[in-house]
Amino acid sequence: LADAARDYGPPVVAAYMDHVLANAEESVRRLLDRLEDGAFTYEMDNGARVCVAIAIDKAARSATFDFTGTSPQLADNFNAPYSIVRAASLYVVRTLIDDVIPMNDGCLRPIRLVVPEGSMLKPAFPAAVVAGNVETSQVVTDALFAATGRLAPSQGTMNNFTFGNSAHQYYETIAGGAGAGPDHDGASAVQTHMTNSRLTDPEILETRLPVRLEEFAIRRGSGGAGAHRGGDGVVRRVAFLEPMTANILANRRRVPPRGLQGGGDALPGRNWVERSDGSVEVLSATQSADVGPGDAFVIETPGGGGFGKERA
């Protein structure tokens, strides 16, 4: 923009930016012309709930996304700052627009966000928020899509997996199932919504770290049934060659990804440690475990929810 302002002058650049924002705003208003009111409440594994109601004002061609009813600020770190809610709302609106437009603030001009002060989506300092970015953001996104009736919830978690010791450290997020929609099945073994990171190649992982990737496969049958099936999650099994501490920060281990419009729920995720002596230690959605040579950390990620009643 600085180069353009120098070459063409600030008024020309300002006029162009106004044009881009206005185009985005009109695209969203056309989307709202097609959407109807809707609401969705989504419980997390820790018992907290994200509630959203979408109200469309057809005359004004605008909408309100109202998160009233969402759980109060939490004692754990699954609180999400308001900026996360705004970013998730922008993402959902942009993905529902067919027009080829750049992501910009014009996409939210016709949208009013209502987020209660002191809720887990607008917490007061010094609330812990580290899982708000990587986990609660997924729940907000799934709740918004479900409220529009256009997409069943996806795996709803990033499956944050970390391990390390004094010499080695590693972090990854793991794919799962995408939710189905009114005209399509959900994709299997994909990064969904905020989980937009790539995995390290197995050869690089095993060369640089004292681990072995023993399995990385589609978790068949984990997607929700329905007229359109939800996508399947994955199975990932990492074995360790030296002592480390491994950690999982996730969601959707207790509460499964929901189906929509009569579609079936997906299977929730699971994680456990298989010890070298044959014993098994089942882990919760958020837990750490010390591992040693021969131990394996196994993660089964959730599938996506199904859409519509399954055909006879």
C-alpha positions as CSV (number, residue, x, y, z in Angstrom):
1,L,0.0,0.0,0.0
2,A,2.9,2.4,0.7
3,D,4.3,1.7,-2.8
4,A,0.8,2.2,-4.4
5,A,0.3,5.5,-2.4
6,R,3.7,6.7,-3.6
7,D,3.0,5.8,-7.3
8,Y,-0.7,6.7,-7.6
9,G,-1.3,9.0,-4.6
10,P,-3.2,8.4,-1.3
11,P,-6.6,9.3,-2.7
12,V,-6.4,6.6,-5.4
13,V,-5.4,4.0,-2.9
14,A,-8.1,5.0,-0.4
15,A,-10.7,4.9,-3.1
16,Y,-9.5,1.4,-4.1
17,M,-9.7,0.1,-0.5
18,D,-13.2,1.6,-0.1
19,H,-14.2,-0.3,-3.3
20,V,-12.8,-3.6,-1.9
21,L,-14.5,-3.2,1.4
22,A,-17.8,-2.3,-0.3
23,N,-17.6,-5.3,-2.5
24,A,-17.1,-7.6,0.5
25,E,-19.9,-6.0,2.3
26,E,-22.3,-6.5,-0.6
27,S,-21.3,-10.1,-0.9
28,V,-22.1,-10.7,2.7
29,R,-25.5,-9.0,2.3
30,R,-26.3,-11.3,-0.6
31,L,-25.4,-14.3,1.6
32,L,-27.7,-13.0,4.4
33,D,-30.5,-12.8,1.9
34,R,-30.2,-16.6,1.6
35,L,-29.7,-17.5,5.3
36,E,-32.4,-18.0,7.9
37,D,-32.4,-17.5,11.7
38,G,-30.8,-20.4,13.6
39,A,-29.2,-21.3,16.9
40,F,-26.9,-24.0,18.3
41,T,-25.5,-24.9,21.7
42,Y,-22.3,-27.0,21.9
43,E,-21.0,-28.5,25.1
44,M,-17.2,-29.1,25.5
45,D,-15.5,-31.9,27.4
46,N,-15.0,-29.7,30.5
47,G,-18.7,-29.0,30.7
48,A,-18.6,-25.5,29.4
49,R,-21.1,-24.5,26.7
50,V,-20.9,-22.2,23.7
51,C,-24.3,-20.8,22.7
52,V,-25.0,-18.8,19.5
53,A,-28.2,-17.5,18.0
54,I,-28.2,-16.0,14.5
55,A,-30.9,-13.5,13.8
56,I,-31.3,-12.2,10.2
57,D,-32.8,-8.8,9.6
58,K,-34.1,-9.2,6.0
59,A,-35.1,-5.6,5.6
60,A,-31.8,-4.2,6.7
61,R,-29.8,-7.1,5.1
62,S,-27.8,-7.5,8.3
63,A,-27.5,-10.1,11.0
64,T,-26.7,-10.5,14.7
65,F,-24.5,-13.3,16.1
66,D,-25.5,-13.5,19.7
67,F,-23.5,-15.6,22.1
68,T,-25.7,-14.9,25.1
69,G,-26.0,-18.1,27.3
70,T,-22.4,-19.1,26.8
71,S,-20.7,-20.3,30.0
72,P,-19.1,-17.8,32.4
73,Q,-15.4,-17.3,32.5
74,L,-13.6,-20.6,33.3
75,A,-11.0,-21.5,35.9
76,D,-9.1,-23.5,33.2
77,N,-7.4,-22.1,30.1
78,F,-10.2,-22.8,27.6
79,N,-11.3,-19.1,27.8
80,A,-11.1,-17.3,24.4
81,P,-10.6,-13.6,24.0
82,Y,-13.2,-11.6,22.0
83,S,-10.7,-11.4,19.1
84,I,-11.0,-15.2,18.7
85,V,-14.8,-14.9,18.4
86,R,-14.5,-12.1,15.8
87,A,-11.9,-14.1,13.8
88,A,-14.0,-17.2,13.8
89,S,-17.1,-15.3,12.8
90,L,-15.2,-13.7,9.9
91,Y,-13.9,-17.1,8.8
92,V,-17.4,-18.7,8.8
93,V,-18.9,-15.8,6.9
94,R,-16.1,-15.7,4.3
95,T,-16.3,-19.5,3.6
96,L,-20.0,-19.2,2.9
97,I,-19.5,-16.6,0.2
98,D,-19.1,-17.8,-3.3
99,D,-17.7,-14.6,-4.7
100,V,-13.9,-14.3,-5.3
101,I,-13.0,-11.5,-2.8
102,P,-10.1,-11.0,-0.5
103,M,-10.6,-11.5,3.2
104,N,-11.2,-8.1,4.7
105,D,-13.1,-6.2,7.3
106,G,-16.0,-5.5,4.9
107,C,-17.1,-9.1,5.5
108,L,-18.2,-8.2,9.0
109,R,-19.7,-4.8,8.4
110,P,-23.3,-6.2,8.2
111,I,-22.7,-8.5,11.2
112,R,-23.2,-7.4,14.9
113,L,-21.5,-9.6,17.4
114,V,-23.0,-9.9,20.9
115,V,-20.6,-11.5,23.4
116,P,-21.4,-11.2,27.1
117,E,-18.7,-9.6,29.3
118,G,-17.2,-12.0,31.8
119,S,-18.2,-15.0,29.7
120,M,-15.6,-17.6,28.5
121,L,-15.7,-15.8,25.1
122,K,-15.0,-12.4,26.7
123,P,-13.1,-13.1,29.9
124,A,-11.6,-10.5,32.2
125,F,-7.8,-10.3,32.9
126,P,-6.0,-12.4,34.0
127,A,-8.0,-15.3,32.6
128,A,-6.0,-18.1,31.1
129,V,-6.6,-18.3,27.3
130,V,-4.0,-20.6,25.8
131,A,-6.6,-23.3,24.8
132,G,-9.0,-20.7,23.6
133,N,-7.0,-20.1,20.4
134,V,-6.4,-23.8,19.6
135,E,-9.5,-25.4,21.0
136,T,-12.4,-23.1,21.8
137,S,-12.0,-21.4,18.4
138,Q,-13.0,-24.7,16.8
139,V,-16.1,-25.0,19.0
140,V,-17.1,-21.4,18.1
141,T,-16.7,-22.2,14.4
142,D,-18.6,-25.4,14.5
143,A,-21.4,-23.8,16.5
144,L,-21.7,-21.0,13.9
145,F,-21.7,-23.3,11.0
146,A,-24.3,-25.5,12.7
147,A,-26.5,-22.5,13.4
148,T,-26.5,-21.6,9.7
149,G,-27.6,-25.2,8.9
150,R,-25.0,-25.4,6.2
151,L,-22.4,-27.7,7.8
152,A,-22.4,-30.3,10.6
153,P,-19.7,-29.9,13.3
154,S,-16.2,-31.3,12.3
155,Q,-13.8,-33.0,14.7
156,G,-13.9,-29.9,16.9
157,T,-10.4,-30.1,18.2
158,M,-6.8,-29.6,17.0
159,N,-5.5,-32.6,19.0
160,N,-2.5,-30.7,20.2
161,F,0.3,-33.3,20.8
162,T,3.6,-32.3,22.3
163,F,6.5,-34.3,23.6
164,G,10.1,-33.6,24.6
165,N,13.0,-33.7,27.1
166,S,16.0,-31.5,27.7
167,A,17.4,-32.3,24.2
168,H,14.3,-32.6,22.0
169,Q,11.0,-30.8,21.7
170,Y,8.2,-31.3,19.3
171,Y,4.6,-30.0,18.7
172,E,2.0,-31.0,16.1
173,T,-1.8,-30.8,15.5
174,I,-3.5,-33.8,14.0
175,A,-6.2,-34.2,11.3
176,G,-9.6,-35.6,11.8
177,G,-13.0,-35.8,10.1
178,A,-14.9,-32.8,8.5
179,G,-18.6,-32.4,9.0
180,A,-21.0,-33.2,6.2
181,G,-23.3,-30.7,4.6
182,P,-26.7,-30.7,2.8
183,D,-25.1,-31.7,-0.5
184,H,-21.8,-33.4,0.4
185,D,-20.1,-36.0,2.6
186,G,-17.4,-34.7,5.0
187,A,-13.8,-35.3,4.1
188,S,-11.7,-37.8,6.0
189,A,-8.3,-37.3,7.6
190,V,-8.1,-33.5,6.9
191,Q,-7.2,-30.5,8.9
192,T,-10.4,-28.7,9.7
193,H,-11.0,-25.0,10.2
194,M,-8.4,-23.6,12.6
195,T,-6.3,-26.8,12.3
196,N,-4.5,-25.4,9.3
197,S,-1.0,-26.8,9.9
198,R,1.0,-29.4,8.1
199,L,2.5,-32.5,9.7
200,T,6.2,-33.2,9.6
201,D,7.2,-35.9,7.1
202,P,7.7,-39.3,8.8
203,E,11.3,-39.5,7.5
204,I,12.2,-36.1,8.9
205,L,10.4,-36.8,12.2
206,E,12.3,-40.0,12.7
207,T,15.6,-38.6,11.6
208,R,15.6,-35.6,13.9
209,L,13.8,-37.1,16.9
210,P,14.2,-40.3,18.9
211,V,10.8,-41.6,18.0
212,R,9.2,-44.0,15.4
213,L,5.9,-43.3,13.7
214,E,4.4,-46.8,13.9
215,E,0.9,-46.0,12.4
216,F,-0.8,-43.1,10.7
217,A,-4.1,-44.3,9.2
218,I,-7.7,-43.4,8.6
219,R,-9.9,-44.3,11.5
220,R,-12.6,-46.1,9.4
221,G,-16.2,-45.7,10.5
222,S,-15.6,-42.8,12.9
223,G,-17.6,-40.3,10.9
224,G,-21.3,-39.8,11.7
225,A,-23.9,-41.6,9.6
226,G,-26.6,-39.8,7.6
227,A,-27.9,-38.9,4.2
228,H,-24.4,-37.5,3.9
229,R,-21.7,-39.1,6.1
230,G,-19.2,-37.2,8.2
231,G,-15.5,-37.7,7.4
232,D,-13.4,-40.2,9.4
233,G,-10.7,-39.3,11.8
234,V,-7.2,-40.8,12.0
235,V,-5.2,-43.1,14.1
236,R,-1.6,-41.9,15.0
237,R,0.8,-44.0,17.0
238,V,4.2,-42.7,18.0
239,A,6.7,-44.9,19.8
240,F,9.5,-43.5,21.9
241,L,13.2,-44.5,22.0
242,E,14.3,-42.5,25.1
243,P,12.6,-41.0,28.1
244,M,10.3,-38.0,27.4
245,T,7.2,-36.3,28.6
246,A,4.3,-36.4,26.2
247,N,1.2,-34.2,26.4
248,I,-2.3,-34.0,24.8
249,L,-4.4,-30.8,24.7
250,A,-7.7,-31.6,23.0
251,N,-11.4,-31.7,23.1
252,R,-14.2,-34.0,21.9
253,R,-13.1,-37.0,24.0
254,R,-16.2,-37.1,26.1
255,V,-18.7,-35.1,23.9
256,P,-18.8,-36.3,20.3
257,P,-19.0,-34.1,17.2
258,R,-22.7,-33.6,16.7
259,G,-24.7,-34.6,13.6
260,L,-27.1,-32.1,12.0
261,Q,-30.6,-32.3,10.6
262,G,-31.0,-35.9,11.8
263,G,-27.5,-36.9,11.0
264,G,-25.6,-39.1,13.4
265,D,-22.9,-38.0,15.8
266,A,-19.3,-39.0,15.0
267,L,-17.1,-41.0,17.3
268,P,-15.3,-39.0,19.9
269,G,-11.5,-39.1,20.0
270,R,-9.4,-41.3,22.3
271,N,-5.8,-41.3,23.5
272,W,-3.8,-43.6,25.6
273,V,-0.2,-44.8,26.3
274,E,0.8,-48.4,25.7
275,R,3.7,-49.3,28.0
276,S,6.5,-51.6,27.0
277,D,5.3,-54.1,29.6
278,G,2.0,-54.4,27.9
279,S,-0.1,-52.2,30.3
280,V,-2.3,-49.4,29.0
281,E,-2.8,-46.0,30.5
282,V,-6.0,-44.3,29.2
283,L,-5.7,-40.5,29.1
284,S,-8.2,-37.7,29.2
285,A,-8.6,-34.9,26.7
286,T,-5.9,-32.9,28.5
287,Q,-3.2,-34.9,30.2
288,S,0.5,-35.5,30.4
289,A,2.4,-38.8,30.7
290,D,6.0,-39.7,31.2
291,V,7.1,-42.2,28.6
292,G,10.2,-44.3,28.1
293,P,11.8,-46.5,25.5
294,G,9.3,-48.9,24.0
295,D,6.3,-46.9,25.1
296,A,3.8,-45.7,22.5
297,F,1.4,-42.8,22.6
298,V,-1.8,-43.6,20.6
299,I,-4.2,-40.9,19.4
300,E,-7.6,-41.6,17.7
301,T,-9.0,-38.3,16.4
302,P,-12.8,-37.7,16.2
303,G,-14.8,-37.9,13.0
304,G,-17.2,-35.3,11.6
305,G,-20.9,-35.2,12.2
306,G,-23.3,-36.6,9.6
307,F,-26.0,-34.5,7.9
308,G,-29.6,-35.5,7.3
309,K,-31.4,-38.8,8.2
310,E,-29.7,-41.9,6.8
311,R,-31.5,-43.3,3.8
312,A,-33.2,-46.7,4.3
